[in-house]
C-alpha cells in the first residue's frame, strides 16, 4: 500500500518540528464526540503569535488494540483483530 503524499508531507513536518524542539502535546476536545484528546501539534510562529498545527491525537488505552497493521502477505489488506491477538 502506498502512503499518500499528504501523509508523507505531514510526517516530515512532524519530524522537523520534533528535531527543532517545536513539537507539543496539547489537551483538546474532540469536535465530534466532545471527548478529551491529547493532540500532537507542530508549534510555529507568525510574528508575535504562536501557531499550533494539530496532526493527530494519541490513542486512548492500549494502542495495539486501536489499530490493525498491514498484512505482510497481502499488500492491499490488513490483519484482523484475531490475527493480531494470535487466535486466527
Gaussian input, Z-matrix of N, CA and C with variables (Angstrom, degrees):
# hf/3-21g

backbone

0 1
 N
 C     1     B1
 C     2     B2     1     A1
 N     3     B3     2     A2     1     D1
 C     4     B4     3     A3     2     D2
 C     5     B5     4     A4     3     D3
 N     6     B6     5     A5     4     D4
 C     7     B7     6     A6     5     D5
 C     8     B8     7     A7     6     D6
 N     9     B9     8     A8     7     D7
 C    10    B10     9     A9     8     D8
 C    11    B11    10    A10     9     D9
 N    12    B12    11    A11    10    D10
 C    13    B13    12    A12    11    D11
 C    14    B14    13    A13    12    D12
 N    15    B15    14    A14    13    D13
 C    16    B16    15    A15    14    D14
 C    17    B17    16    A16    15    D15
 N    18    B18    17    A17    16    D16
 C    19    B19    18    A18    17    D17
 C    20    B20    19    A19    18    D18
 N    21    B21    20    A20    19    D19
 C    22    B22    21    A21    20    D20
 C    23    B23    22    A22    21    D21
 N    24    B24    23    A23    22    D22
 C    25    B25    24    A24    23    D23
 C    26    B26    25    A25    24    D24
 N    27    B27    26    A26    25    D25
 C    28    B28    27    A27    26    D26
 C    29    B29    28    A28    27    D27
 N    30    B30    29    A29    28    D28
 C    31    B31    30    A30    29    D29
 C    32    B32    31    A31    30    D30
 N    33    B33    32    A32    31    D31
 C    34    B34    33    A33    32    D32
 C    35    B35    34    A34    33    D33
 N    36    B36    35    A35    34    D34
 C    37    B37    36    A36    35    D35
 C    38    B38    37    A37    36    D36
 N    39    B39    38    A38    37    D37
 C    40    B40    39    A39    38    D38
 C    41    B41    40    A40    39    D39
 N    42    B42    41    A41    40    D40
 C    43    B43    42    A42    41    D41
 C    44    B44    43    A43    42    D42
 N    45    B45    44    A44    43    D43
 C    46    B46    45    A45    44    D44
 C    47    B47    46    A46    45    D45
 N    48    B48    47    A47    46    D46
 C    49    B49    48    A48    47    D47
 C    50    B50    49    A49    48    D48
 N    51    B51    50    A50    49    D49
 C    52    B52    51    A51    50    D50
 C    53    B53    52    A52    51    D51
 N    54    B54    53    A53    52    D52
 C    55    B55    54    A54    53    D53
 C    56    B56    55    A55    54    D54
 N    57    B57    56    A56    55    D55
 C    58    B58    57    A57    56    D56
 C    59    B59    58    A58    57    D57
 N    60    B60    59    A59    58    D58
 C    61    B61    60    A60    59    D59
 C    62    B62    61    A61    60    D60
 N    63    B63    62    A62    61    D61
 C    64    B64    63    A63    62    D62
 C    65    B65    64    A64    63    D63
 N    66    B66    65    A65    64    D64
 C    67    B67    66    A66    65    D65
 C    68    B68    67    A67    66    D66
 N    69    B69    68    A68    67    D67
 C    70    B70    69    A69    68    D68
 C    71    B71    70    A70    69    D69
 N    72    B72    71    A71    70    D70
 C    73    B73    72    A72    71    D71
 C    74    B74    73    A73    72    D72
 N    75    B75    74    A74    73    D73
 C    76    B76    75    A75    74    D74
 C    77    B77    76    A76    75    D75
 N    78    B78    77    A77    76    D76
 C    79    B79    78    A78    77    D77
 C    80    B80    79    A79    78    D78
 N    81    B81    80    A80    79    D79
 C    82    B82    81    A81    80    D80
 C    83    B83    82    A82    81    D81
 N    84    B84    83    A83    82    D82
 C    85    B85    84    A84    83    D83
 C    86    B86    85    A85    84    D84
 N    87    B87    86    A86    85    D85
 C    88    B88    87    A87    86    D86
 C    89    B89    88    A88    87    D87
 N    90    B90    89    A89    88    D88
 C    91    B91    90    A90    89    D89
 C    92    B92    91    A91    90    D90
 N    93    B93    92    A92    91    D91
 C    94    B94    93    A93    92    D92
 C    95    B95    94    A94    93    D93
 N    96    B96    95    A95    94    D94
 C    97    B97    96    A96    95    D95
 C    98    B98    97    A97    96    D96
 N    99    B99    98    A98    97    D97
 C   100   B100    99    A99    98    D98
 C   101   B101   100   A100    99    D99
 N   102   B102   101   A101   100   D100
 C   103   B103   102   A102   101   D101
 C   104   B104   103   A103   102   D102
 N   105   B105   104   A104   103   D103
 C   106   B106   105   A105   104   D104
 C   107   B107   106   A106   105   D105
 N   108   B108   107   A107   106   D106
 C   109   B109   108   A108   107   D107
 C   110   B110   109   A109   108   D108
 N   111   B111   110   A110   109   D109
 C   112   B112   111   A111   110   D110
 C   113   B113   112   A112   111   D111
 N   114   B114   113   A113   112   D112
 C   115   B115   114   A114   113   D113
 C   116   B116   115   A115   114   D114
 N   117   B117   116   A116   115   D115
 C   118   B118   117   A117   116   D116
 C   119   B119   118   A118   117   D117
 N   120   B120   119   A119   118   D118
 C   121   B121   120   A120   119   D119
 C   122   B122   121   A121   120   D120
 N   123   B123   122   A122   121   D121
 C   124   B124   123   A123   122   D122
 C   125   B125   124   A124   123   D123
 N   126   B126   125   A125   124   D124
 C   127   B127   126   A126   125   D125
 C   128   B128   127   A127   126   D126
 N   129   B129   128   A128   127   D127
 C   130   B130   129   A129   128   D128
 C   131   B131   130   A130   129   D129
 N   132   B132   131   A131   130   D130
 C   133   B133   132   A132   131   D131
 C   134   B134   133   A133   132   D132
 N   135   B135   134   A134   133   D133
 C   136   B136   135   A135   134   D134
 C   137   B137   136   A136   135   D135
 N   138   B138   137   A137   136   D136
 C   139   B139   138   A138   137   D137
 C   140   B140   139   A139   138   D138
 N   141   B141   140   A140   139   D139
 C   142   B142   141   A141   140   D140
 C   143   B143   142   A142   141   D141
 N   144   B144   143   A143   142   D142
 C   145   B145   144   A144   143   D143
 C   146   B146   145   A145   144   D144
 N   147   B147   146   A146   145   D145
 C   148   B148   147   A147   146   D146
 C   149   B149   148   A148   147   D147
 N   150   B150   149   A149   148   D148
 C   151   B151   150   A150   149   D149
 C   152   B152   151   A151   150   D150
 N   153   B153   152   A152   151   D151
 C   154   B154   153   A153   152   D152
 C   155   B155   154   A154   153   D153
 N   156   B156   155   A155   154   D154
 C   157   B157   156   A156   155   D155
 C   158   B158   157   A157   156   D156
 N   159   B159   158   A158   157   D157
 C   160   B160   159   A159   158   D158
 C   161   B161   160   A160   159   D159
 N   162   B162   161   A161   160   D160
 C   163   B163   162   A162   161   D161
 C   164   B164   163   A163   162   D162
 N   165   B165   164   A164   163   D163
 C   166   B166   165   A165   164   D164
 C   167   B167   166   A166   165   D165
 N   168   B168   167   A167   166   D166
 C   169   B169   168   A168   167   D167
 C   170   B170   169   A169   168   D168
 N   171   B171   170   A170   169   D169
 C   172   B172   171   A171   170   D170
 C   173   B173   172   A172   171   D171
 N   174   B174   173   A173   172   D172
 C   175   B175   174   A174   173   D173
 C   176   B176   175   A175   174   D174
 N   177   B177   176   A176   175   D175
 C   178   B178   177   A177   176   D176
 C   179   B179   178   A178   177   D177
 N   180   B180   179   A179   178   D178
 C   181   B181   180   A180   179   D179
 C   182   B182   181   A181   180   D180
 N   183   B183   182   A182   181   D181
 C   184   B184   183   A183   182   D182
 C   185   B185   184   A184   183   D183
 N   186   B186   185   A185   184   D184
 C   187   B187   186   A186   185   D185
 C   188   B188   187   A187   186   D186
 N   189   B189   188   A188   187   D187
 C   190   B190   189   A189   188   D188
 C   191   B191   190   A190   189   D189
 N   192   B192   191   A191   190   D190
 C   193   B193   192   A192   191   D191
 C   194   B194   193   A193   192   D192
 N   195   B195   194   A194   193   D193
 C   196   B196   195   A195   194   D194
 C   197   B197   196   A196   195   D195
 N   198   B198   197   A197   196   D196
 C   199   B199   198   A198   197   D197
 C   200   B200   199   A199   198   D198
 N   201   B201   200   A200   199   D199
 C   202   B202   201   A201   200   D200
 C   203   B203   202   A202   201   D201
 N   204   B204   203   A203   202   D202
 C   205   B205   204   A204   203   D203
 C   206   B206   205   A205   204   D204
 N   207   B207   206   A206   205   D205
 C   208   B208   207   A207   206   D206
 C   209   B209   208   A208   207   D207
 N   210   B210   209   A209   208   D208
 C   211   B211   210   A210   209   D209
 C   212   B212   211   A211   210   D210
 N   213   B213   212   A212   211   D211
 C   214   B214   213   A213   212   D212
 C   215   B215   214   A214   213   D213
 N   216   B216   215   A215   214   D214
 C   217   B217   216   A216   215   D215
 C   218   B218   217   A217   216   D216
 N   219   B219   218   A218   217   D217
 C   220   B220   219   A219   218   D218
 C   221   B221   220   A220   219   D219
 N   222   B222   221   A221   220   D220
 C   223   B223   222   A222   221   D221
 C   224   B224   223   A223   222   D222
 N   225   B225   224   A224   223   D223
 C   226   B226   225   A225   224   D224
 C   227   B227   226   A226   225   D225
 N   228   B228   227   A227   226   D226
 C   229   B229   228   A228   227   D227
 C   230   B230   229   A229   228   D228
 N   231   B231   230   A230   229   D229
 C   232   B232   231   A231   230   D230
 C   233   B233   232   A232   231   D231
 N   234   B234   233   A233   232   D232
 C   235   B235   234   A234   233   D233
 C   236   B236   235   A235   234   D234
 N   237   B237   236   A236   235   D235
 C   238   B238   237   A237   236   D236
 C   239   B239   238   A238   237   D237
 N   240   B240   239   A239   238   D238
 C   241   B241   240   A240   239   D239
 C   242   B242   241   A241   240   D240
 N   243   B243   242   A242   241   D241
 C   244   B244   243   A243   242   D242
 C   245   B245   244   A244   243   D243
 N   246   B246   245   A245   244   D244
 C   247   B247   246   A246   245   D245
 C   248   B248   247   A247   246   D246
 N   249   B249   248   A248   247   D247
 C   250   B250   249   A249   248   D248
 C   251   B251   250   A250   249   D249
 N   252   B252   251   A251   250   D250
 C   253   B253   252   A252   251   D251
 C   254   B254   253   A253   252   D252
 N   255   B255   254   A254   253   D253
 C   256   B256   255   A255   254   D254
 C   257   B257   256   A256   255   D255
 N   258   B258   257   A257   256   D256
 C   259   B259   258   A258   257   D257
 C   260   B260   259   A259   258   D258
 N   261   B261   260   A260   259   D259
 C   262   B262   261   A261   260   D260
 C   263   B263   262   A262   261   D261

   B1=1.4427
   B2=1.5211
   B3=1.2735
   B4=1.4590
   B5=1.5291
   B6=1.3072
   B7=1.4638
   B8=1.5248
   B9=1.3445
   B10=1.4676
   B11=1.5331
   B12=1.3037
   B13=1.4721
   B14=1.5305
   B15=1.3410
   B16=1.4705
   B17=1.5243
   B18=1.3372
   B19=1.4661
   B20=1.5290
   B21=1.3283
   B22=1.4746
   B23=1.5293
   B24=1.3232
   B25=1.4668
   B26=1.5283
   B27=1.3411
   B28=1.4673
   B29=1.5205
   B30=1.3275
   B31=1.4618
   B32=1.5236
   B33=1.3221
   B34=1.4680
   B35=1.5269
   B36=1.3296
   B37=1.4656
   B38=1.5228
   B39=1.3336
   B40=1.4641
   B41=1.5246
   B42=1.3315
   B43=1.4660
   B44=1.5268
   B45=1.3408
   B46=1.4702
   B47=1.5180
   B48=1.3230
   B49=1.4646
   B50=1.5322
   B51=1.3240
   B52=1.4640
   B53=1.5270
   B54=1.3250
   B55=1.4574
   B56=1.5167
   B57=1.3249
   B58=1.4657
   B59=1.5318
   B60=1.3266
   B61=1.4622
   B62=1.5136
   B63=1.3343
   B64=1.4621
   B65=1.5280
   B66=1.3275
   B67=1.4553
   B68=1.5238
   B69=1.3247
   B70=1.4613
   B71=1.5236
   B72=1.3118
   B73=1.4528
   B74=1.5242
   B75=1.3295
   B76=1.4566
   B77=1.5270
   B78=1.3284
   B79=1.4577
   B80=1.5264
   B81=1.3403
   B82=1.4667
   B83=1.5251
   B84=1.3271
   B85=1.4559
   B86=1.5108
   B87=1.3169
   B88=1.4614
   B89=1.5258
   B90=1.3196
   B91=1.4666
   B92=1.5274
   B93=1.3207
   B94=1.4601
   B95=1.5192
   B96=1.3339
   B97=1.4677
   B98=1.5216
   B99=1.3391
   B100=1.4541
   B101=1.5228
   B102=1.3492
   B103=1.4635
   B104=1.5217
   B105=1.3211
   B106=1.4526
   B107=1.5252
   B108=1.3374
   B109=1.4627
   B110=1.5235
   B111=1.3159
   B112=1.4599
   B113=1.5174
   B114=1.3338
   B115=1.4549
   B116=1.5346
   B117=1.3350
   B118=1.4629
   B119=1.5202
   B120=1.3311
   B121=1.4622
   B122=1.5170
   B123=1.3156
   B124=1.4611
   B125=1.5202
   B126=1.3262
   B127=1.4598
   B128=1.5178
   B129=1.3200
   B130=1.4546
   B131=1.5172
   B132=1.2993
   B133=1.4635
   B134=1.5277
   B135=1.3135
   B136=1.4614
   B137=1.5199
   B138=1.3324
   B139=1.4582
   B140=1.5128
   B141=1.3251
   B142=1.4551
   B143=1.5209
   B144=1.3371
   B145=1.4685
   B146=1.5246
   B147=1.3166
   B148=1.4617
   B149=1.5235
   B150=1.3260
   B151=1.4627
   B152=1.5236
   B153=1.3280
   B154=1.4623
   B155=1.5278
   B156=1.3296
   B157=1.4600
   B158=1.5235
   B159=1.3420
   B160=1.4639
   B161=1.5284
   B162=1.3360
   B163=1.4637
   B164=1.5186
   B165=1.2936
   B166=1.4629
   B167=1.5051
   B168=1.3256
   B169=1.4615
   B170=1.5253
   B171=1.3255
   B172=1.4511
   B173=1.5285
   B174=1.3123
   B175=1.4652
   B176=1.5217
   B177=1.3151
   B178=1.4654
   B179=1.5236
   B180=1.3024
   B181=1.4578
   B182=1.5187
   B183=1.3048
   B184=1.4594
   B185=1.5306
   B186=1.3418
   B187=1.4610
   B188=1.5313
   B189=1.3318
   B190=1.4627
   B191=1.5201
   B192=1.3315
   B193=1.4635
   B194=1.5268
   B195=1.3264
   B196=1.4628
   B197=1.5293
   B198=1.3334
   B199=1.4619
   B200=1.5199
   B201=1.3209
   B202=1.4585
   B203=1.5269
   B204=1.3385
   B205=1.4647
   B206=1.5249
   B207=1.3456
   B208=1.4624
   B209=1.5273
   B210=1.3088
   B211=1.4643
   B212=1.5287
   B213=1.3303
   B214=1.4649
   B215=1.5248
   B216=1.3521
   B217=1.4688
   B218=1.5229
   B219=1.3324
   B220=1.4630
   B221=1.5229
   B222=1.3371
   B223=1.4669
   B224=1.5279
   B225=1.3279
   B226=1.4628
   B227=1.5276
   B228=1.3417
   B229=1.4511
   B230=1.5170
   B231=1.3080
   B232=1.4565
   B233=1.5249
   B234=1.3187
   B235=1.4523
   B236=1.5204
   B237=1.3234
   B238=1.4665
   B239=1.5272
   B240=1.3254
   B241=1.4607
   B242=1.5248
   B243=1.3375
   B244=1.4684
   B245=1.5315
   B246=1.3335
   B247=1.4730
   B248=1.5215
   B249=1.3151
   B250=1.4566
   B251=1.5284
   B252=1.3229
   B253=1.4632
   B254=1.5201
   B255=1.3447
   B256=1.4539
   B257=1.5112
   B258=1.3462
   B259=1.4508
   B260=1.5260
   B261=1.3402
   B262=1.4817
   B263=1.5051
   A1=109.46
   A2=116.68
   A3=120.86
   A4=109.89
   A5=115.19
   A6=119.96
   A7=107.38
   A8=118.35
   A9=120.48
   A10=111.71
   A11=115.05
   A12=121.39
   A13=112.00
   A14=118.21
   A15=119.33
   A16=110.97
   A17=117.86
   A18=120.60
   A19=110.36
   A20=117.59
   A21=121.18
   A22=110.69
   A23=116.41
   A24=121.17
   A25=110.01
   A26=116.78
   A27=120.27
   A28=111.28
   A29=117.25
   A30=120.74
   A31=110.49
   A32=116.96
   A33=120.49
   A34=111.60
   A35=117.18
   A36=120.59
   A37=110.27
   A38=117.13
   A39=120.66
   A40=111.42
   A41=117.12
   A42=120.35
   A43=111.19
   A44=116.13
   A45=119.80
   A46=110.89
   A47=116.90
   A48=120.72
   A49=110.37
   A50=116.56
   A51=119.75
   A52=110.22
   A53=117.39
   A54=121.59
   A55=112.81
   A56=116.47
   A57=121.68
   A58=112.63
   A59=116.91
   A60=120.14
   A61=112.74
   A62=116.78
   A63=121.50
   A64=112.10
   A65=115.43
   A66=121.16
   A67=107.15
   A68=116.01
   A69=119.97
   A70=110.34
   A71=115.05
   A72=122.31
   A73=106.25
   A74=115.83
   A75=120.60
   A76=109.30
   A77=116.12
   A78=121.60
   A79=108.45
   A80=116.66
   A81=122.10
   A82=109.35
   A83=115.49
   A84=121.35
   A85=108.92
   A86=116.44
   A87=121.81
   A88=108.05
   A89=116.91
   A90=121.60
   A91=112.49
   A92=117.81
   A93=120.74
   A94=112.24
   A95=115.89
   A96=119.64
   A97=113.70
   A98=117.54
   A99=121.29
   A100=113.29
   A101=116.62
   A102=120.55
   A103=110.92
   A104=115.10
   A105=121.57
   A106=109.46
   A107=117.18
   A108=122.85
   A109=108.68
   A110=114.93
   A111=121.97
   A112=106.16
   A113=115.75
   A114=123.18
   A115=110.96
   A116=116.11
   A117=121.70
   A118=108.32
   A119=116.13
   A120=121.62
   A121=111.13
   A122=115.70
   A123=120.96
   A124=106.46
   A125=115.82
   A126=121.11
   A127=108.21
   A128=115.64
   A129=120.98
   A130=109.94
   A131=114.75
   A132=120.23
   A133=109.62
   A134=114.81
   A135=122.27
   A136=105.35
   A137=115.69
   A138=119.64
   A139=108.47
   A140=116.36
   A141=120.61
   A142=113.44
   A143=117.65
   A144=121.44
   A145=111.06
   A146=115.35
   A147=121.38
   A148=107.66
   A149=115.91
   A150=122.34
   A151=108.51
   A152=117.48
   A153=122.87
   A154=107.28
   A155=117.01
   A156=121.58
   A157=109.09
   A158=117.88
   A159=120.29
   A160=111.41
   A161=114.99
   A162=120.37
   A163=112.98
   A164=118.43
   A165=121.47
   A166=109.47
   A167=115.11
   A168=118.15
   A169=110.51
   A170=114.43
   A171=120.63
   A172=109.10
   A173=115.63
   A174=120.79
   A175=109.82
   A176=115.62
   A177=120.45
   A178=108.39
   A179=117.22
   A180=120.79
   A181=111.77
   A182=115.60
   A183=122.54
   A184=109.86
   A185=118.54
   A186=119.48
   A187=112.99
   A188=117.35
   A189=119.40
   A190=111.58
   A191=117.00
   A192=121.43
   A193=111.94
   A194=117.42
   A195=121.23
   A196=113.83
   A197=117.69
   A198=120.60
   A199=111.09
   A200=115.87
   A201=122.04
   A202=107.92
   A203=118.19
   A204=121.16
   A205=112.36
   A206=116.36
   A207=120.22
   A208=110.98
   A209=115.24
   A210=122.11
   A211=108.40
   A212=118.73
   A213=119.99
   A214=113.07
   A215=117.47
   A216=121.01
   A217=112.86
   A218=117.35
   A219=121.37
   A220=108.42
   A221=117.67
   A222=120.12
   A223=114.31
   A224=118.21
   A225=120.57
   A226=111.62
   A227=117.92
   A228=119.65
   A229=113.88
   A230=114.35
   A231=122.81
   A232=108.58
   A233=116.04
   A234=120.43
   A235=109.22
   A236=116.32
   A237=120.84
   A238=108.41
   A239=116.44
   A240=120.83
   A241=109.91
   A242=116.71
   A243=120.24
   A244=111.10
   A245=117.29
   A246=119.86
   A247=111.44
   A248=116.79
   A249=120.27
   A250=111.54
   A251=116.70
   A252=120.66
   A253=111.56
   A254=116.68
   A255=120.78
   A256=114.13
   A257=117.78
   A258=120.38
   A259=112.69
   A260=116.54
   A261=118.30
   A262=111.06
   D1=134.37
   D2=178.71
   D3=-90.11
   D4=133.39
   D5=175.85
   D6=-79.51
   D7=129.86
   D8=-177.16
   D9=-63.01
   D10=151.73
   D11=-176.21
   D12=-58.47
   D13=-39.31
   D14=-179.73
   D15=-62.58
   D16=-35.46
   D17=178.39
   D18=-69.48
   D19=-39.70
   D20=176.47
   D21=-63.08
   D22=-42.23
   D23=179.45
   D24=-62.23
   D25=-46.25
   D26=178.93
   D27=-62.81
   D28=-40.72
   D29=178.91
   D30=-62.93
   D31=-44.34
   D32=178.65
   D33=-64.13
   D34=-35.62
   D35=175.38
   D36=-63.47
   D37=-42.71
   D38=177.46
   D39=-62.50
   D40=-41.79
   D41=178.03
   D42=-60.81
   D43=-45.05
   D44=178.44
   D45=-62.62
   D46=-44.36
   D47=-179.54
   D48=-61.35
   D49=-42.45
   D50=179.17
   D51=-65.43
   D52=-42.92
   D53=-179.91
   D54=-64.38
   D55=-30.95
   D56=-179.61
   D57=-90.21
   D58=-0.88
   D59=-176.67
   D60=75.95
   D61=23.48
   D62=-177.15
   D63=-115.22
   D64=43.32
   D65=177.47
   D66=-119.65
   D67=135.84
   D68=-177.70
   D69=-133.84
   D70=156.41
   D71=171.82
   D72=-110.87
   D73=120.20
   D74=-174.25
   D75=-120.40
   D76=136.50
   D77=176.65
   D78=-81.59
   D79=126.09
   D80=-178.47
   D81=-137.43
   D82=169.11
   D83=169.81
   D84=-103.73
   D85=137.51
   D86=175.24
   D87=-64.99
   D88=127.34
   D89=-175.24
   D90=-65.56
   D91=-25.36
   D92=-178.49
   D93=-92.55
   D94=-50.67
   D95=-173.70
   D96=-93.34
   D97=-19.74
   D98=-175.91
   D99=78.88
   D100=4.07
   D101=179.64
   D102=-75.59
   D103=151.03
   D104=176.73
   D105=-70.05
   D106=134.16
   D107=178.50
   D108=-131.66
   D109=150.31
   D110=174.23
   D111=-109.30
   D112=110.95
   D113=-166.54
   D114=-106.51
   D115=129.74
   D116=173.43
   D117=-77.46
   D118=126.56
   D119=-177.83
   D120=-130.88
   D121=141.53
   D122=166.81
   D123=-85.36
   D124=138.95
   D125=-178.86
   D126=-104.34
   D127=123.93
   D128=177.72
   D129=-127.38
   D130=174.07
   D131=179.51
   D132=-131.32
   D133=141.76
   D134=175.36
   D135=-130.60
   D136=94.80
   D137=-172.95
   D138=66.14
   D139=-122.34
   D140=178.63
   D141=-92.47
   D142=-1.13
   D143=-178.52
   D144=-90.78
   D145=143.75
   D146=173.22
   D147=-96.93
   D148=130.13
   D149=-179.14
   D150=-110.57
   D151=122.55
   D152=176.81
   D153=-103.43
   D154=115.21
   D155=-179.90
   D156=-103.69
   D157=110.55
   D158=-177.71
   D159=-75.91
   D160=140.82
   D161=178.98
   D162=-119.45
   D163=-23.51
   D164=179.43
   D165=166.59
   D166=167.73
   D167=-179.26
   D168=-112.20
   D169=158.21
   D170=177.02
   D171=-72.79
   D172=146.47
   D173=179.40
   D174=-68.14
   D175=138.36
   D176=173.76
   D177=-76.82
   D178=143.69
   D179=176.73
   D180=66.42
   D181=-141.26
   D182=-177.50
   D183=-84.29
   D184=113.42
   D185=-177.72
   D186=-64.08
   D187=-22.30
   D188=177.22
   D189=-68.45
   D190=-22.01
   D191=176.36
   D192=-86.67
   D193=-16.07
   D194=-173.87
   D195=-89.06
   D196=-21.59
   D197=-172.15
   D198=-132.78
   D199=145.84
   D200=173.75
   D201=-108.63
   D202=123.29
   D203=-176.51
   D204=-78.02
   D205=165.73
   D206=175.97
   D207=-60.41
   D208=149.72
   D209=177.13
   D210=-83.23
   D211=117.55
   D212=-177.95
   D213=-64.61
   D214=-18.98
   D215=-179.82
   D216=-96.52
   D217=-4.27
   D218=-178.50
   D219=-142.49
   D220=100.51
   D221=-175.64
   D222=-60.47
   D223=-16.60
   D224=-179.41
   D225=-103.49
   D226=2.97
   D227=-173.80
   D228=-122.54
   D229=177.60
   D230=179.66
   D231=-129.36
   D232=153.72
   D233=174.65
   D234=-68.48
   D235=153.67
   D236=175.39
   D237=-87.68
   D238=166.19
   D239=177.30
   D240=-60.04
   D241=-40.07
   D242=179.49
   D243=-63.00
   D244=-41.04
   D245=177.79
   D246=-63.33
   D247=-38.88
   D248=-179.95
   D249=-68.48
   D250=-29.63
   D251=179.94
   D252=-89.75
   D253=-1.71
   D254=177.99
   D255=76.89
   D256=21.09
   D257=-178.56
   D258=-109.17
   D259=5.69
   D260=-178.95
   D261=-93.20

